[in-house]
Amino acid sequence: MNFYSALIALEWHAFLRRSVHADEIWAVGLAALIVVATVFCARRGMFYARDAKRTRRELEQLEATRRGDLEVILESQQILQEKNHQLEEALRAAEEATRMKSLFLANMTHEIRTPLNGVVGMTELLLTTDLNSEQREYGITLRESAESLLTILNDILDFSKIEAGRLKIESVPVDPKEVASSVMALLLPRAQEKGLQFNLGVDPAVPAQMLSDPVRLRQLLTNLIGNAIKFTEAGSIGVSIERKSVDDAPMLLFAVTDTGIGITAEQSEHVFLSFTQADQSTTRRYGGTGLGLTICKQLTEAMGGALGFTSTPGSGSRFWFTLPCIQHPALKSGGTSAA
């Protein structure tokens, strides 16, 4: 800056001498303007150079930071990919272990159930013979115990089949009213022992024939009605069948309503969990594996329906499930009228 100032001062002195000797006073102002402009441009140039250096340094710092952040991101992505791969491997191993466990349970349960059926059958034959009162009481206890064990084995077998993906659902003509009536007739003695009223209501719109799995439908009704009898000490149990439309699709709504102990809001969160009942006191008092409702829910979903319930503690519960109301083409013309 000192060099430029000295140079400009010399130029200015020389110019003034020339201008005065030549009587060109007007040129003094122009020379002054040139000097001011030169000084201004020199200072601005220095400012721009300094700003450019600072900007260059900042850009270099930003570039270094960006490269560092990019390296961190790439490293994080690599770690994340490795973790995902490990999780996928662990998930596949867990699924395979679950499948093998379910397959083992299904095979073992089937092998145990076969001789147990023989025990139940022979007990039934034993009870048809001449027995005194004490022997008959022993025989009845033996039969009830064997039937309870058989029910538990059937639940475990079904649960294992569902987990292993081996559950097969049929689609054959079935009369829903006839299935419900036969299940109620089977369970009527248990209801009568408690003095419970037993009612069946069927909507006239329910068809006489629908395509479904009669074995699984019977299993669903048996489980829900059996639970209603188990948890109801007095009052009534009602079974109803209605035809509904869900998302413009025809469905049959099966409902079992009781006046039993009911379910609290807290207990309702665990109703459909495997091996779970309302609480431990329920298990001790009423028995069971806690698989029944879990199996029912999975069965209804496998059959294209849904399962739910409403309940009031101390007043009773209403369990319901829906199934597609699919009629065989040959039965559509007269199915509903025959109901």
VMD Tcl script that draws the C-alpha trace (Angstrom):
set ca {
  {0.00 0.00 0.00}
  {2.91 2.44 0.78}
  {4.46 1.82 -2.65}
  {1.20 2.60 -4.44}
  {0.71 5.76 -2.38}
  {4.26 7.02 -3.16}
  {3.86 6.31 -6.86}
  {0.54 8.10 -6.99}
  {2.03 11.11 -5.08}
  {4.91 11.42 -7.58}
  {2.57 11.22 -10.53}
  {0.34 13.82 -8.95}
  {3.30 16.22 -8.30}
  {4.59 15.90 -11.84}
  {1.19 16.42 -13.33}
  {0.57 19.56 -11.27}
  {3.89 21.07 -12.43}
  {3.05 20.39 -16.04}
  {-0.47 21.68 -15.68}
  {0.58 24.96 -13.96}
  {3.32 25.69 -16.51}
  {0.80 25.03 -19.27}
  {-1.86 27.07 -17.57}
  {-4.19 24.05 -17.65}
  {-5.88 24.57 -14.35}
  {-8.95 22.58 -15.50}
  {-6.86 19.43 -15.63}
  {-6.21 19.56 -11.90}
  {-9.68 18.37 -11.07}
  {-9.46 15.54 -13.58}
  {-6.12 14.48 -12.18}
  {-7.50 14.52 -8.67}
  {-10.41 12.38 -9.77}
  {-8.05 9.91 -11.40}
  {-5.97 9.72 -8.25}
  {-9.01 9.10 -6.07}
  {-10.33 6.42 -8.44}
  {-6.92 4.74 -8.53}
  {-6.67 4.66 -4.75}
  {-10.23 3.40 -4.45}
  {-9.68 0.60 -6.99}
  {-6.43 -0.42 -5.32}
  {-8.10 -0.68 -1.91}
  {-11.11 -2.55 -3.32}
  {-8.76 -4.96 -5.07}
  {-7.04 -5.70 -1.80}
  {-10.39 -6.23 -0.07}
  {-11.54 -8.61 -2.83}
  {-8.27 -10.54 -2.68}
  {-8.56 -10.90 1.08}
  {-12.23 -12.01 0.85}
  {-11.33 -14.50 -1.87}
  {-8.62 -16.04 0.31}
  {-11.00 -16.28 3.28}
  {-13.73 -17.79 1.12}
  {-11.23 -20.31 -0.33}
  {-10.19 -21.36 3.17}
  {-13.82 -21.76 4.25}
  {-14.59 -23.85 1.16}
  {-11.58 -26.04 1.85}
  {-12.74 -26.51 5.43}
  {-16.27 -27.36 4.27}
  {-14.91 -29.84 1.73}
  {-12.81 -31.52 4.42}
  {-15.84 -31.68 6.73}
  {-17.98 -33.07 3.93}
  {-15.41 -35.75 3.13}
  {-15.27 -36.68 6.81}
  {-19.08 -36.85 7.09}
  {-19.27 -38.95 3.93}
  {-16.76 -41.41 5.35}
  {-18.78 -41.65 8.56}
  {-22.00 -42.21 6.58}
  {-20.42 -44.90 4.43}
  {-19.02 -46.62 7.50}
  {-22.42 -46.44 9.23}
  {-24.14 -47.88 6.14}
  {-21.69 -50.77 6.06}
  {-22.27 -51.51 9.76}
  {-26.05 -51.29 9.24}
  {-25.89 -53.71 6.31}
  {-23.89 -56.18 8.39}
  {-26.39 -55.91 11.26}
  {-29.33 -56.42 8.88}
  {-27.65 -59.48 7.44}
  {-27.10 -60.88 10.93}
  {-30.72 -60.20 11.87}
  {-31.97 -61.90 8.70}
  {-29.84 -64.95 9.46}
  {-31.10 -65.05 13.06}
  {-34.70 -64.68 11.89}
  {-34.35 -67.53 9.41}
  {-32.81 -69.72 12.09}
  {-35.61 -68.86 14.54}
  {-38.30 -69.57 11.94}
  {-36.70 -72.90 11.08}
  {-36.46 -73.81 14.78}
  {-40.12 -72.89 15.28}
  {-41.14 -74.94 12.26}
  {-39.19 -77.97 13.47}
  {-40.64 -77.60 16.98}
  {-44.18 -77.40 15.59}
  {-43.56 -80.40 13.35}
  {-42.24 -82.39 16.30}
  {-45.24 -81.44 18.48}
  {-47.65 -82.33 15.71}
  {-46.09 -85.76 15.19}
  {-45.81 -86.53 18.91}
  {-49.33 -85.34 19.67}
  {-50.70 -87.51 16.89}
  {-48.84 -90.55 18.24}
  {-50.13 -89.92 21.78}
  {-53.68 -89.26 20.65}
  {-54.02 -92.61 18.91}
  {-53.73 -94.82 22.04}
  {-55.70 -92.26 24.06}
  {-58.63 -92.69 21.68}
  {-58.44 -96.38 22.52}
  {-58.62 -95.58 26.23}
  {-61.72 -93.42 25.70}
  {-63.38 -96.06 23.55}
  {-62.68 -98.90 25.95}
  {-63.93 -96.79 28.85}
  {-67.19 -96.21 27.01}
  {-67.51 -99.96 26.49}
  {-66.69 -100.58 30.14}
  {-69.51 -98.27 31.24}
  {-72.02 -100.34 29.23}
  {-71.28 -103.43 31.35}
  {-72.77 -104.37 34.72}
  {-70.96 -102.24 37.30}
  {-71.76 -101.37 40.85}
  {-72.10 -97.69 41.77}
  {-68.51 -97.33 42.93}
  {-67.08 -98.97 39.79}
  {-69.32 -96.82 37.57}
  {-68.13 -93.68 39.36}
  {-64.52 -94.70 38.73}
  {-65.30 -95.40 35.08}
  {-66.98 -92.02 34.59}
  {-64.02 -90.26 36.19}
  {-61.66 -92.20 33.93}
  {-63.70 -91.25 30.86}
  {-63.86 -87.55 31.77}
  {-60.13 -87.45 32.49}
  {-59.31 -89.14 29.19}
  {-61.62 -86.78 27.30}
  {-60.00 -83.76 28.96}
  {-56.56 -85.03 28.04}
  {-57.74 -85.72 24.49}
  {-59.06 -82.15 24.21}
  {-55.70 -80.77 25.31}
  {-53.87 -82.96 22.80}
  {-56.22 -81.90 20.02}
  {-55.57 -78.23 20.84}
  {-51.82 -78.76 20.80}
  {-52.05 -80.71 17.54}
  {-54.10 -77.99 15.85}
  {-51.82 -75.25 17.17}
  {-48.76 -77.14 15.92}
  {-50.32 -77.65 12.49}
  {-51.13 -73.95 12.22}
  {-47.60 -72.92 13.22}
  {-46.06 -75.46 10.84}
  {-48.29 -74.33 7.98}
  {-49.89 -77.77 7.65}
  {-53.47 -76.78 8.42}
  {-55.82 -77.68 5.58}
  {-59.20 -76.00 5.14}
  {-61.91 -77.79 3.16}
  {-64.66 -76.16 1.12}
  {-67.68 -78.44 0.91}
  {-71.44 -77.88 1.23}
  {-72.47 -77.60 4.88}
  {-75.66 -76.66 6.70}
  {-74.69 -74.05 9.34}
  {-77.91 -74.50 11.30}
  {-77.48 -78.28 11.43}
  {-73.88 -77.94 12.64}
  {-74.87 -75.48 15.37}
  {-77.78 -77.69 16.45}
  {-75.61 -80.82 16.67}
  {-72.96 -79.01 18.73}
  {-75.60 -77.69 21.12}
  {-77.14 -81.15 21.44}
  {-73.71 -82.54 22.29}
  {-73.11 -79.90 24.97}
  {-76.67 -79.79 26.30}
  {-76.03 -82.21 29.19}
  {-73.27 -79.97 30.53}
  {-75.57 -76.94 30.38}
  {-78.38 -78.85 32.07}
  {-76.08 -79.90 34.91}
  {-75.71 -76.18 35.73}
  {-79.35 -75.38 35.11}
  {-78.53 -73.06 32.20}
  {-81.02 -72.11 29.50}
  {-79.84 -73.05 26.04}
  {-81.20 -71.13 23.01}
  {-80.49 -71.15 19.27}
  {-81.65 -68.36 16.98}
  {-81.19 -68.52 13.21}
  {-81.91 -65.62 10.86}
  {-84.33 -66.66 8.05}
  {-81.84 -65.16 5.58}
  {-79.22 -67.78 6.53}
  {-78.89 -70.26 3.64}
  {-79.47 -73.96 4.16}
  {-76.15 -74.74 2.45}
  {-72.84 -72.90 2.26}
  {-69.34 -73.83 1.19}
  {-67.11 -74.19 4.24}
  {-65.20 -76.65 6.37}
  {-67.73 -78.51 8.55}
  {-65.07 -79.95 10.87}
  {-63.53 -76.56 11.59}
  {-66.95 -74.89 11.91}
  {-67.94 -77.52 14.46}
  {-64.64 -76.98 16.27}
  {-65.20 -73.23 16.47}
  {-68.72 -73.57 17.84}
  {-67.72 -76.32 20.27}
  {-64.93 -74.21 21.69}
  {-66.96 -71.02 22.10}
  {-70.08 -72.71 23.46}
  {-67.97 -74.92 25.72}
  {-66.24 -71.83 27.12}
  {-69.60 -70.16 27.68}
  {-70.82 -73.15 29.71}
  {-67.53 -73.38 31.62}
  {-67.56 -69.74 32.73}
  {-71.29 -69.40 33.38}
  {-72.71 -70.55 36.70}
  {-76.28 -69.31 36.27}
  {-78.48 -67.74 33.62}
  {-78.50 -68.58 29.93}
  {-76.42 -69.17 26.84}
  {-77.63 -68.04 23.46}
  {-76.30 -69.01 20.05}
  {-77.29 -66.99 17.00}
  {-76.56 -67.12 13.26}
  {-77.16 -64.10 11.05}
  {-76.42 -63.12 7.50}
  {-74.44 -59.90 7.20}
  {-72.66 -57.88 4.54}
  {-69.06 -56.94 5.27}
  {-67.37 -54.71 2.66}
  {-70.11 -55.69 0.20}
  {-69.30 -59.39 0.73}
  {-71.96 -61.76 2.15}
  {-70.89 -63.19 5.51}
  {-72.45 -65.37 8.20}
  {-72.16 -64.03 11.75}
  {-72.07 -66.69 14.48}
  {-72.40 -65.39 18.06}
  {-72.35 -67.04 21.48}
  {-73.71 -64.92 24.34}
  {-73.53 -65.91 28.01}
  {-74.28 -64.49 31.45}
  {-71.00 -65.63 32.95}
  {-68.13 -64.01 34.82}
  {-67.15 -61.69 31.98}
  {-63.73 -60.30 31.11}
  {-62.13 -57.10 32.36}
  {-60.50 -54.56 30.04}
  {-57.07 -55.57 31.32}
  {-57.75 -59.28 30.80}
  {-59.12 -58.68 27.30}
  {-55.63 -57.75 26.08}
  {-54.47 -61.34 26.67}
  {-57.53 -63.29 25.52}
  {-56.10 -64.38 22.17}
  {-52.52 -64.97 23.33}
  {-51.20 -68.54 23.23}
  {-51.19 -70.52 26.49}
  {-52.90 -67.61 28.28}
  {-56.12 -67.32 30.24}
  {-57.68 -64.35 32.03}
  {-55.56 -64.96 35.15}
  {-53.98 -67.78 37.12}
  {-57.05 -68.26 39.28}
  {-59.06 -68.97 36.12}
  {-56.59 -71.68 35.13}
  {-56.67 -73.27 38.58}
  {-60.46 -73.20 38.81}
  {-61.53 -74.03 35.25}
  {-58.46 -75.75 33.76}
  {-57.50 -75.66 30.11}
  {-54.37 -74.86 28.12}
  {-55.23 -71.31 27.05}
  {-54.98 -72.36 23.40}
  {-58.67 -72.58 22.54}
  {-59.33 -68.96 21.59}
  {-55.93 -68.66 19.92}
  {-56.79 -71.58 17.68}
  {-60.28 -70.20 17.02}
  {-58.85 -66.87 15.91}
  {-56.34 -68.50 13.59}
  {-58.99 -70.85 12.20}
  {-61.44 -68.06 11.39}
  {-58.70 -66.05 9.68}
  {-57.61 -69.13 7.69}
  {-61.25 -69.58 6.63}
  {-61.53 -65.97 5.47}
  {-63.34 -64.57 8.51}
  {-62.66 -62.79 11.77}
  {-63.16 -63.37 15.51}
  {-63.96 -60.85 18.24}
  {-65.81 -60.34 21.48}
  {-67.44 -57.86 23.84}
  {-67.68 -58.40 27.57}
  {-68.84 -56.83 30.83}
  {-67.27 -58.13 34.05}
  {-69.89 -59.84 36.18}
  {-72.57 -59.70 33.44}
  {-71.30 -61.93 30.67}
  {-69.59 -62.04 27.29}
  {-70.47 -62.23 23.62}
  {-68.00 -63.99 21.35}
  {-68.62 -63.85 17.62}
  {-66.96 -64.91 14.40}
  {-67.71 -64.37 10.73}
  {-67.28 -66.71 7.77}
  {-67.78 -66.05 4.06}
  {-71.29 -66.99 2.98}
  {-70.34 -68.76 -0.23}
  {-73.01 -70.90 -1.82}
  {-72.48 -73.68 -4.34}
  {-73.78 -72.60 -7.79}
  {-76.16 -75.56 -7.84}
  {-77.62 -74.52 -4.48}
  {-78.00 -70.78 -4.97}
  {-81.46 -70.94 -6.48}
  {-83.11 -72.65 -3.53}
  {-80.60 -72.29 -0.68}
  {-82.10 -69.29 1.08}
  {-85.69 -70.32 0.73}
  {-84.92 -73.68 2.28}
  {-83.50 -72.10 5.42}
}
mol new
graphics top color blue
foreach p $ca { graphics top sphere $p radius 0.5 }
foreach p [lrange $ca 0 end-1] q [lrange $ca 1 end] { graphics top cylinder $p $q radius 0.2 }
display resetview
